[in-house]
Amino acid sequence: MAMSCKDGKHGLDNGKYVRYTPEQVEALERLYHDCPKPSSIRRQQLIRECPILSNIEPKQIKVWFQNRRCREKQRKEASRLQAVNRKLTAMNKLLMEENDRLQKQVSQLVYENGYFRQHTQNTALPTKDTSCESAVTSGQRSLTTQHPPRDASPAGLMSIAEETLAEFLSKATGTAVEWVQMPGMKPGPDSIGIVAISHGCTGVAARACGLVGLEPTRVAEILKDRPSWFRDCRAVDVLNVLPTANGGTIELLYMQLYAPTTLAPARDFWLLRYTSVLEDGSLVICERSLKNTQNGPSMPPVQHFVRAEMLPSGYLIRPCEGGGSIIHIVDHMDLEPWSVPEVLRPLYESSTVLAQKTTMVALRQLRQISHEVSQSNVTGWGRRPAALRALGQRLSRGFNEAINGFTDEGWSMIGNDGVDDVTVLVNSAPDKLMGLNLSFANGFPAVSNAVLCAKASMLLQNVPPAILLRFLREHRSEWADNNMDAYSAAAIKVGPCGLPGSRVGNYGGQVILPLAHTIEHEEFLEVIKLEGIASSPEETIMPREVFLLQLCSGMDENAVGTCAELIFAPIDASFADDAPLLPSGFRIIPLDSGKEASNPNRTLDLASALDVGPTGNRASNDYSGNSGCMRSVMTIAFEFAFESHMQEHVASMARQYVRSIISSVQRVALALSPSHLSSQAGLRTPLGTPEAQTLARWICNSYRCYLGVELLKSNNEGNESLLKSLWHHSDAILCCTLKALPVFTFANQAGLDMLETTLVALQDITLEKIFDDHGRKILCSEFPQIIQQGFACLQGGICLSSMGRPISYERVVAWKVLNEDENAHCICFMFMNWSFV
């Protein structure tokens, strides 16, 4: 007989219900929070340690804990369903509004179609009468109208603000712009929102509607602080603030945006921002460029910047029933594409790129902050989420500064060596050097008094940015220079940062230590530990460790127009929040606005990999579905701290180093190119290697042998199909070695998602690391059974991802994997019905 899950104050006594005292319930609750699933021995120990429970049978204690876990599970499920219901209700409201807008747009198009059909029947077209057109239509046409100089006095600015508000609302909720759904974006309770891009309007425009779990005032505060979430934003200066009669504010802003590559100039804007509250309580922040004005403030052109135009844009923030906010975002700009080389113009003429770089970034930031508010305050290495976001922001900002090299930050260009493929700049400004002169654990003092940056851009053909970036992240040794012994000693002498990303002292091992993972954006912040070895047998260099703080983003192969970035900076082992950073790295920007169709589950390694020529590159070519030529531009920038008297030597070494990286990247990109891979008989995808296919067959055969059932629905497939079915299995399947300290060697996609890692980093995770104390005890007790009997079923519990996040699972099936000779090859674990807690 079992108790009802709804009753926590009763126990069993000879088949009858008995009531617990409040004191007993309080004691049991305390014990539950310490150990929600105690063993039989632990339950008996609890009774001995807590006298108030001495009159309760161990069986009653067991039933109480079972019911308490049942109630907790029901509570969590009810809370989850309520949250999903709120999301669905709000999403339904958004979809109904979108449907109304589309109906209006259809009516307008039908009217315009009839109008043009009527007039094309006449041999002479009369002058168009606009008296019968809607205000929306005239509003759309007004976007391209050339206005006479506008009055920029306070009254004139108020008129401009009201006009900006009306035009923004007509874009956000009306039909002033013809919106089409962005490719690959499907609305739903788990999606980022409804994202649309413009069709046939001036400039580029994007719109997004979404739900965030923050109050409207907090949303407005975050969005107005654009440099905190928009990493392309260098600065926003508020030059004037005017209060309005309706309680709003008018602000005059000067904003600067970084250039994404060395091949284009940066952008700046002279803006009016109007904040007000509508009659229905909605909060509105709208902006537009101020141009052709008189009788008021103005902003003259600034050297090294191209003045771009922001057409009426902004944010409509409405309170959501049950908490949170519904937000509409509109970004509409003319980025002056004439000012960049023709090959880069797609970046400035694509609404998809604008949506990815700006509009969706705002939504993601709001959702990320909302997620952090509801989660634990401390994450990787004891850092709060806000502190980790700040570190990522500093890395990205420092990399943008290196790419742009603004003179007002102290950068100056030095002469080239006769070849202009690599640009070298030097910065000796005190602000740039502040905090760099540290002493490191290796005992060498840091005496740097200048920073050098070597940068270059290159065009890549027919290689997806996400695939190339993932390779660069997981295979550092393939692009890092192996011949830097001469510079290694100089790097140690000249400063703490040495040669970023290189194998200074011939660093061989690479260990990835995760800090934070933004799931929606597939962005990783991590610490890379490079383990040093002696450069040659004659040397007596003691092994050292170098740490790199690394930011990796853009690895979602299905995202449209997203740039991929790998940015890193050497850090001291103390890893202080205010540690000085000299970021270096790679940025790969796709130039084709079309969607790159590819397998989202593709990876670069699968327990084994392939030799690419004599150097032994490991690569993947699962490019099924990819077609056409993919073009992208890669920008490389590396920063070095040095002593000013060594400038000429360091500049020469930096050029040589960046050129060697360019050569390595070109070789890797060629190896990852679908056309190259398909033409090489010796190159195969990891999902197609004999080793991986054999492992999949062993896993399935051993499962059938020990458990008497098939692991996959159809086990009569060919080796490649068998492996793909295993790779896409809904449960997390992981294999580990049979050593004294088992280490993971393989995981399917669900397993990688569960552990929040990659196949390369997976091999640094031990089996016992993912279990808590209770799980480790169960594993130790069941492991002999797995070895002797061949399989075991473990009860549900909690394990941890590589990010330290708790994961609940219903049960685990473990079995011994036998090879062709029926010898034990590894142990396989299948985590069933897992989810993040």
N, C-alpha and C positions, 0 to 999 in steps of 0.2 A: 504494500500500500504506500502510496506517495502523497505528500501534501499538495494542496493547491498552490500554484505559484503566486497567487494573489494574497496569500495569508502568511505574513512573516512572524506572527505572534503565537503560533501553535506548533506543537511537536507531537510525536507518536509515542504512545505508552500502551503496549499490549493491544494495539489495534485501535486505540481511541485517541482522539485529539486532546492535547493538553495545552494550556496557555502558558507562554513564557512570561516572566515578570519583566517590567520595563528595564530593570537593572541587567537581567540576563540578555535581553535584546541589545542593550547598549554595549555590553561586553562582546557579544558576538559580532556586532557591527565593526567594532574596533579591530577584532581579529580578522574579519573579512577584508578590510582595507589593507592589512599587512600581508595576508595570504588568502586570496579568494578561492584557491583550490587545494586545501591541505590534504596530505596523505593520511592513511589510517594511523600511522605512528604519530604524525603531527597532531591529529585530532585528540588522541589519548594524552599527548603532552599538554595540549591546551586545557584539558579538563583538570590535569594535575596542577598546572600553573595558575588556574583561575578558580578559586574555591567556590565562587558563586555558581559555577557550572557543574559542581560535583554531583548534583542529584540528577543530571541528565545523562542518558545513555549515549555511548559513542554513535550508535545508529541514528539517534535523534539529531546529533550534531551533523552527521553526514547529510541527512535529509534537509536540515536547515540550510546548509551551505549550497546544496543542489537547488533549492527553491530561491535562495538569494541570488545565485547566478542566473537563474531563469528570469527573475524579476528585473535584474540589471540588463539582461539581453533584451527583454521586452521594452524596458524604458528607453534603451538606446535605439531600438528599432522604431518605437513610436516617435521619438524625437526626430529621427532621420526622415520618417514618412511625413511628419509635419513640415519639416524644412523643404522636402521635395514638393509637397502640396502648395506651400507658399510660393515656391519658385514657379511651379506650373501655373498657378493663378496669375501671378504677375506676368509670366511669359505669354499666357493667353491674352491678357489685356494688351500687351505689346503687339501681338500678332493681329488682334482685332483692329487696333489703330493702324497697323501697317496695311491691313486689308482695305480699310476705309480710304487710306491715302492712295492705294493702287487703283481703287475704283474711281477716285477723282481723276487720277492720271489717265485712265482709260477713257473717261468721258471727255477729257480735254483733247486727247489724241483723236477721238472720233469726230469731235467738233472741227479740229484743225484739218483732218482728212476731208471732211465734207466741204470745208471752206475752199481748200485748194482744188478739189475736183470741180467745184462750181466755177471757179475763176479760170481754170485751164481750158474750159469749153469755149471761152470767149477768145476771139482772135486778138483782141487788144485788152490787156489786163489793166483795169482801172487802179487808181491809187488805193491802197489798202485802208479801210476804215477801221480804226481801232476802238471805236466807241462801244462795240458789242463784246470786246474781249474782256476776260476776267482780270481781276487785279493780279492774280497769280501769274498769268501769261505776260502781262506788262512788266511785272516784277522781274521775270526771267530775262526779258529783253533788256531791262535796264542795267543788267550786269555789264554789258559791253558799251553802254552809252557813255560818251565823253562829256563829263560835267564841266561847267565853268568853274573858276576858282571858288572854293567854299570858304565861308567865314569860320575862322578858328577861334573866335572870341568865345567866352563861356556859353552865351546863348547859342552861338553857331555850333559849338561842340555838342550841346544838348540835342540839337536838331539832328546832327549826324548820328548821335547815340541812338535816338529813337528810330531813325531810319535803319540803322544796323540791326537793332532788335527785331524789327518787322521782317527784314530780309532773312535774318538767321532763322526765325521761327518758320518762315515759309519753306526753308530748306529742311529743317529738322522734322517738321510734322506735315508739311504741305507738298506741293508739286512744283516748286520753283526750279528744282533740278530733277532731271530724269535719272532715278536711281535704279541700278541693276544689282542683283545679288552677287557678292564677291565669289569667285570660283573657289570651291572647296569648303565654303562656310555654310553649315547647316544649322539652323536654330534648334534649340532643345534645352532641357533643364540643365544639362551638363556643359553646354557650349558657352563660349565667351559672350555671346550675344548675337544680334542680327547685324551683320556687316554688309554694307552696300558701297558701290563705287559709282561715280558719275558716268554718264554717257552723253557726249556731245555738248559739253558746256565749256566755258572759258576756263583755261587752266586745268588743274587737277583737283578733284574733290572726293571725299570719303565720308561716310556716315555710319555710326554704330549706335545701337540701342542695347542696353544690358541692365542687369540687376547686380547691385553690390550691397553687401551687408554693413554699410556705414550710413550714418545720418547725413542729410543734405548739407548741413554746414561744414561737416568734416570733409565731405567730398569736395566742396567748393574750395576749402582751404588747401587741400592737396593739389587740385588741378591748377590753382592760381600760382602755386610754387613750381613752375614748369621745370627749372633746372634739377629739381629733386627726382623727377621721374622720366624726363625726356633727355636721354644722354647725349643727343645731338645738340642740345641747347647749351651754348657757352655762358650766356648771361642774359638776365632780364633786369633792366634798370627802370625803376618807376621814377619819372622825372617830375610828375605833377599829379595831384589828386584833387578832384573837385566833387564836393558833395552835391547831390541833386535834391530837389524839393520832395520827391517821392521816397526818400530814404535810401536811395542807391548811391553809387559812386561812379565817377568817370575818371579813369587813369590814363595818362599818356606814358607809353612804354617805348623803350628802345631795346630790341632783342637781337641777339647774334646767334647764329647757328654754325656749328662746325661743318667744314667740308668733309664728306665721307672718304675722300681719296686725295692723293697728292696731285691728281690731274685736273682738279676743279677748284675755283675760288669759293670761299665761304659766303654765306648769305646773311643779310641783316634786314630788319623790319622796323618801321616807325609806325606805332600802333596806337589806336584808341581802344580801351577796354571799358565796357559798361557792365556794371553789376546791379541787378535789381530783382525785386520780388513781384511776381505776377499776382493777379487777383485771386487765383486758385491756390496760392501759397507756394507755387513752384519757384525755385531759385534759378536765375538766368545769368550766365556770364557770356557776353558776346564781344567779339573783337573784329576790327578791320584796319587796314592800312590807312594812314592819313597821307594823302598826296594832293598836290594842287590846291593847297590851302593858303589863306592870307589872314592877316590881322591876329596872328597867334604864334605859339611856339612851332619850331620846325627842327628837323634834324638833317644837317648837310651830309653829303656822301662821305663815307669813311674809307680810307685806303685799305686795299686788300679784300674789300667786301663788295658784293653785288647786291644792290637794293632790290629785294623781292617784294611781291605784293600779297597781302592776305586779304581775300575777299570776305564778306561777312561770314564769320565762323563762330563757334562757341559751344557752350554746354547748357543743356536744359536739365535741371535736377528736380525730380518730384519725389516727395515722401511716399514710401510704399507701405501699404497696409500690413501691419505685423512687424514693422521695423525695416530698416534699410532704405534704399533709394532706387528709383528707376531713372536712368540717365540716358540722354540723347546727346551724342557728340557729332559735330560737323566740323570738318577741316576742309577749307577751300583756299587754294593758293595758286598764284602764278609765279613759278620759280625761275623765270627768265632762262629757259633752256638754251637760248642763243649763245650764252656766255661760256658754254662748256664744249669740249670736242664732240663731234657728231656721234662717236661711239658711245659716249656717256649720256646722250640725251634721253634715252629711255628711262633713266633714273629720275629725270626731271619732268617727264611727260606722262608718267604712268600713275594713274589713280590707285592702282593696286599697291605700288611701292609706298605711296603716301599712307594708305590704310595700314600697311604692315609697320611702317616706321614711326607713325605718329598716333593715329586714331586708336588702333588696337593696343598700342603700348599704354595709353592712358587707362583703358579698361583693365588691362592686366595688372597695372600697378594698384588700382583700387581693389581689385579682387585679391591680390597678394596681401595687401595690408589688412583687408578684412579677414583673410585666412589666418594671418599672424595673430590678430587680436583674439581669435577663438582657440589658438593653440598655446602650447607651453611657451613661457617667456624666454627659455634658454634652449639653444640648439647646439650645433657643432662647436666643439672646443669651448663650451661655456659662454658662447656669444649670444646676445639677444638678436632676434631677426633684424631689427632696425640697424644694429651695428654691422651685421653681415651685408645688408643692402648698401650701407654707406661704403664698405670696403669695395664692393663691386662697382659702385658709382665712381669711386676714386680711381680704380683701375681703368675704367672706360674713359673717364675724363682725361687722365694722364696720357692715354694712348691717342685720344683726339688732339691733345695739345702737341704731341710729338708729330703727328701727321700734318697739322696745319702750320706749326712753327711761326706763330705771330711775333712780330718784332716788339710789340708792347709787353711781351712776356720775357724779353731778353734774348730771343733767338736771332742768330745772324748766320748767314750762309758763308761757307768757306769754299775756295776754288776746288774744281774737280781735278782729276788726274789725266785729263784728256778724253775721258769717256763719261758721258753725262747720264749713264743708266742709274746711278745711285747718287742721291742728293745727301750732302752732309751739312749739318748745322751744329753750332756750338752755343751753349748758354752758360754764362757765368754769373747770372743774376743771383743775389743773395736769397731771394725767395725760393728759387729753384733748388738751391743747395741746402736749405734749412733742414737740419736733422739728418743729413746724409753722413756726416762724419762720426761714425760709430765704431766701437771696437767689437770684434766678433770673437766667437768661442775658439777659433783656431789660433788666437794669440797675435794675429797680425793687425796693426792699427790701420785705420782708414784715414787717408790724408787727401781725399779728393777735393778739388776746389773748382771743378767745372763738369759740365755734362755734355756729351756728344750724342747726336742722333743721326743715324744712317737710315734712309728710307728710300723706297722705290715702289713702283706700281707695274703690274704686268697683266696682259690679257690672257685669259684661259679659254680654251675651246673644248666643248663636249665633255665636261666633267662636272657632276652636280656639286655645288658648294658644300652641302651637308656631308657628302661622302668624303670629300677631300679634307674637310676640317676634322672629321672624326679620325681619319688616318693620322693627321698631324698630331692630334691629341694623344692617341693611343700608341703611336710608334715614333716617339721623339728621336730615337737613335737613328731613324732613317733620314732625318733632315738636319740634325745637329752635326756640326763639324767635328770630325774625328782627329783632325791634325792641328790642334790648338795648343800644343805643349808650350811653344814659345810665348804665346800670349797668356797662358795660365799663370805663370809666375808674375808677369806684369799685372794681370788682373787682380791677383791677391794683394799686390803691393799698392795698386792705385786706388782701391776702394772696396767697400763691402759688397757691391753689386756684381763685380766681375763681369763675366760675359753672359748675359741673360740667355737662358735656355740652352747654352752650349754645354759640352761635356768638359767643363773646366776640371783639370786633374783626371780627365777621362772617366767621368761619372758614368757608370754602367747601369746600375739598378734604378728603376723608377717605381715609386710607390705613390698611389693616388689616395689622399686622405680627404674624404668629402667633408665639406662644411655646410653647404646649403644647396637645395635643388628646387628650383621653381618649376613645378610640374607643368603648368599651363604653357610656359614658354620654353620648356626644355633648356633651362639655363642652369649651369653648374658653377658653383664657387667652391674651389677645392685647394688643398695644399699639396704640392708635388714634392716628395722627398727624393732627392738624387743622392745615391750612395756612392762615395768616391773610392777609387782603387788606385794603386800606384801606376804611374804612366809607363814605367819600364822596370825590368828586374833590377837595374842598377840603382834606381831611386829608392829613397827611404821615406817617402812621403807617407805619413800616417793616414789611414782612411778617415775621411771627413764626410759630413753631411751638408748638403745645400738644400734650402727650402725655397720653393717658389709659390707665391700666391697666384692662383690661376682662375680666370673667368672664361667659361666656354658657353657659347650660345649659338643658336641657329642650326641645331642638328636635326630638326624636324624636316624630313625630306618632302613632306606633303605641303608645307607652308609655301605660300605664293609670295614671291618678291622679298623674302627674308634674307638679310645678310647673315653670314656665318662669321663668328669671331672667336679667336683664341688669343687671349691677352694674359700676360703673366709678368710678375715682378719678383726679384729676389727679396727675401725677407729675413730678418734675424730670427733665431730660434725662439726668442721671447715672444714674438708675434704680438706686439702691442697694437691697440686699435689705431694709434696715431703714428704707427711706424712709417718711415719715409718710403715712398714707392717710386721706382723708375720703370713704368710699364713698357713692355715690348710685345710684339706679336704679329698676328695676321688678321686681316679682314677681307672676306670674299663676298662680293656683291654681285648677284645675278643681274644680267643686263636684259634678259628676255622676260617680258611680262607674262608670257604664257605659262601655264601650269606645267611643272615637271612631273609627269606621271612616273611614279616609282613605287617600289615595294616599301611600305613604312617600317617593315620589320627587318629590313636588311641590316646586316652587321658586318664588321670587318674581320672577325676572327671567330672560329667555332671549334674550339679545342685543338684545332690544327690549322695551319695556313700554308700558303704557297710561296715558292721562290719566284720572284720576279727578276729574271736575269741573274747575273752573278752576285748581286748585292744582297739578295735574299729578302726583298720587300715582301710584306704580306698584304694581300689585297683581296678585293671582292669585286665580282662583276655580275651580280644579280640585277641586271638592268632591264628585266622584262617589262615591257610597257613603255620604256623610254624611246623616244624617237625625236628626230630633228637635231639640230645643232644647238647646244647650250653654250652661251657665252657668259663669261663673268670677268670682273676685274678684281685682282688681288692686290692689296696694299700691304706692304711689309714695313715695319718700323722697329728699330732696335736702339735702345738708349744705353749709354755707357758712362759711368763716373770715372774721372781721370784727373791727373795732375796737369795743370795748364802747360807746363814745360814739355809734356809728352804729347801735345796736341797732334803734331804731324804724324808721329808714329801710330797713335791710336786711330787717327782718321784713316790711315792706310790699312790698318788691320780691320777696321770696321767695314770699309768698302769690300775688302776681300771676303770677309765673313758673310756679308749680305749677298754678295754675288754667288758664293757657294750655296747659300740657302736657296736662292732663286734657281740655281741649277738643279738642286735636289728636288725642289717643288715641281719643276718642269718634268723631271723624270718620274716622280710619283704621279703627277696628273696624267702623264702619258700612260702609265701602267693602269690607272683607274679608268681611263677612257673606254667606253663600251666598244668602240670600233677597234681599239688596240687589243682589248681582251679577247674579242671574238676571233681575231686573226691569229692568236697565239695558241697553238695546240697544247702547250704546257701550262696554260693558265686556266684555272677553274674557280668557280665560286666556292666559298666555304661550305655552302649548302650542297655542293655537288662533289666535294672531295671524297675519295674512297674512305679515308679515315673517319670522317664525320658520318658517312652513310653506314659504315660498319658499326660504329658506336650505336647508332640509332637501332640497327637490327639486333645487336646484342641486348640493348635495353628492352626492346619489345619481346624478344624470345625468352629472356630470363623472367620477365613479368608473367608471361603465359605459363612458363614451366613451374614457377613457385606458387602462383595464385590461381591457376587453372582457368583464367579468363583472358580475353584480349585487352591490351592496353588501348589500342586504337580501334575505331569502328570497323575499319577495313584493313586487315593486316596482310592482304594478298597483293599489295601494291609493289611496284618496283622500289629499288633502294632510295632513289631521289624523292619519290612521292612519299615514301615512308618517313624520311627525315623531315620533309616539309610538314607533314601531318603532326609529327612529334613537336616540331618547332612552334606550331600554332595551337597546340593543345591548351585548353582553357585553364587547367591546373598547372601550378608551378612545379616543374620537374628539374631537379638538380642532381648532379653526380659529384661525388667526392672520392678522394684517394683512400686507400686502405692502410695508410701510414699511421704511426702512433698519434700524430696530430693531423687529422683529416683536413684536407684543403679542397675547396671546390675547383673542379676542372671544366664543368660544362653546365649550362642552364638553358632552357628554352626561353622564348620571349617573355612568357608569364613569370618565369623564375627571375629573369633580369629585372622586370618591372617590380616584382615583390621586394627584391633586395636593393632596388634603386642603384644599379651598377651597370657595368658593361662586361663583356666576356673577357676582356683583357684584365680589368680591375678585379673581376671575379676570382681570379687565381691567386689573389692576395688575401682572400677571406677564408678563415678557418671555420669548420663546422660548429665548433663550440662557441664561436664569437656571436652567432646569430641567436643563440638560446639564452634565456635567463637561467637563474640558478635552478628553478624547478624543472625547466626543460632539460637542462644538462644532466640532472639526476635521473630523469626518466630515460634519457638517451643512453647513459652509462649502464643502466640496468637492462635495457633492451638490446644493446649492441651485441653481446654474446649470442643472443637468440638469432639475430640477423646473420651472423657468421655461421652458426651451426645449422639452424633450420632453413636459412635462406631468405626469410622475410619476417616482417613484424608490422603490426598496426599500432601506431602510437595515438594516444588520446589527444584531443584538442588542447590548445593552449595559446601562449603568446611567444612570439619570437621578435627579433629586431632586424630592421633593414640596415644597410651599410651607413645610412644617414642617422641611425639611432632611433628611427621611428618604430613604435610598437605595431605589430601585425598579429591579428587573431586568425586562427585557422581551426577548421572543424576537426580534422584528423590528418595524420601523416601515414602514408604507406611507404615502407622502406624495404628494398629487396637487393639481393646481391646480383651483380651483373657478371655473367660468365662470358668468356671469350670462346673462340672456336675450339680450343682445347679443353673447355670446361674448367678452366682455372679462373679464380676470382679476379676480375679486372678493376672493379670499383663498386661503390655502394650508391644506389639511386634512391632519392627521396621525392615523393610526390605530395605536396601540400595542397589539400583540397579545401575549396571554398574559403580562401584567404581574403582578408580585407584589412586596410589600415584602420587602426583604432582611433 
